[in-house]
């Protein structure tokens, strides 16, 4: 059976051959593989969200979670299928919380959630793959995420709606998943599903 990695290698070789970038083969193949994995993950998540009647909520979760993950990183499980299941589950839980937000997310809880998550963000260290960044870059990225969290908290408090609730929940989930507790939880999941530690 052809794997995603093998397909990415074939596509990468074709791209290199057409563009004359044979010296960059490994980088291009890796980039193609990452794009393929992300595309498959997003499509599967959207399909599950639509089937469960949470299409809009799922789109909001995907946008907010992946944006924050791009800025400050996030832990993941080794192995495509385990990482896929974890990501889909995390986003669908967020979509469900967004779907039922009128039941539990009021202005007071939004304030508390915003303050709690911002406190975690301030003291949080970025994951190993992001530690090559300069201190100024790390501070800038954390400030951007913190500003997003603050803005959506304020927007939700003064005009609660599905989009603001979803953005607030999605950003919170992504930050909590990148915190020490989130990373340790991911490592624990890695250990009970396969020998070894979580890939970061």
N, C-alpha and C positions, 0 to 999 in steps of 0.2 A: 504494500500500500504506500502510495506517495505521501510524504509528510509535507507540512508547511515549509519546513526548512529546505527540503529538496526543491520544492516549487519556487521558493525565493531565490535559490541558487541559479536555477534555470533562467528566471526572469532577469536576475542580476547580470548573468553572463551575456544575455542578449542585449541588455542596455549598454554594457561595457563595449561589446563588439560594435554596436551601432554608433556609439559616441566616441570611441577611441580612448576609453578610460580604463584599460586593462590593469593598470597599476593600482587602481582604486577598487578592485573587484570585491575584496572582503568587506569594505565599508558599504559599498552599494548593495551587496547581498544582505548584509545585516539590516540596512535601512529598509529594503524591500520587505524583509521578514517582519520587522516591527510594524510597518504600515499594514501588512496583511493580517497580522494578529489583532491589531487595533480595530481594523475594519470588521473582521469576523466578530469580535467581542461586541462592538457597538450594534451591529445588525442583529445578533442573537438577543441582546438586551432589549432592543426596541421591539422585536417580535414578541418576546415574553411579556413586556409591559403592555403592548397592544392587546394581547390575548387576555390579560388580566384586567383590562379596562382602564389602564393607567398610562395611556400613550403620551399625553402632554406632560404628565408628572415625570415620566421616564426620560423624556427629552431634556427637561429642566435639570434633572439629576445628572445626566450624562455631561451636559454642558458645564455645570458648576464643578462637579467632581474632577473632570479631566482638566479643566482650567487650573484649578488649585494644584492638582498633581503635577502639571507641567511646571508650575512656578516653584513648588517646594518639595516635589518628589512624593514617594509613598512606597511602603513595603509591598511585596508580592510573593506569591508562592512559586517555587520552581515547578516546571511542568506546565504545559499550555492548558490542559483541561482543568487541573486544580485551580490554577490562577483564574481561568475563565469562570468557573463555578463561584469562586470567592467574589470576583468583581461583579458578576451578574446579581448574586445574592445581596451584596452590599447596596448596589444601586436600586434594586427592587424594594428592599426594606426602606430606603430613603424615599422612593416613589410612593410607597404605601403610607408612610408618615406624612408625606405631602398631601396625599389624597384625603386623609382624614384630619388635616390640620385644624379645621374649625372645632373639632372635638377637644383638642388638647393645647393648641398653640395660641395663647392670648398674649396681650402686650406685656404682662408681667413676666411670663415664661420666656418671651423673646428677649427681654432685657437680661434676665439671668443667664440664658443660653449664650447670648452675645458676650457678656462679661466673662463667663466661664471659659469659653473657647478662646477669646482674645488673651486671657491670662495664660492658657496653655501655649498659645502661639508665641508669646513673648519669651517664655523660658525654654522653648523647644529647640533642639539641635537638628539641623538638616541631616538627611540620610547620607551614608558614605559616598554615593555617586554624586552628591551635590557639595561635598566638602572641599572640592578643588576650587570652588568659587572664592573670590576675595571677600573679606569681611563686609566691605561696602555693598557688594552684590547680594550677599546673604541678607543684610539688613534691608536693602531695597525690596527684595522679593517678599520678605516677611511683612514689610510695611504695605506693599500692594495688596497682599492677601488680607491683612488686618483691616485695611481701608475698605475692601470689598465687604468683609464681615460687618464692619461698623455701619456702612451705608445701607446694606440690606436689612440690618436690624432696625435702623431708623425708619426706612421706607415701609417696612412691615408694620411697625408700631403706628405710624400715621396713616397708613392706607393698606390694611391687610388684604392680600389677594393670593391666588394660587402661585403666581410667578415669584413674588417676594418670599413667600413661605418656602417654596421649593429651593430657591437660591440660598436662603438662610440655612435650611436643613442640609443641602448638598455641600456647602462650604464647611459646615460644622462637622459632617461625617468625614470629609476628606482630611481636615485638620486633626480630628481625633484619631483617625486611622494612622496618621503620621507621627502621633505622639508616642512617648515611651510605652504607654499601655497598649496602644494599637500595634506597635512593632512587636512587642512581647506576645500579644495575642496571635499575630501572624506566625511568629516563630513556633508557638505552641501548636497551631494548626499544622504547620509543616512537619513537626515532630510526630504528631499522631497519624499523619497520612503517609509519611515517608521518613526514613532516617536522614538526619541532616538538619541544617538551620535554614531559615527563610532567606531567600535571595533579596537583596536590596539594591 
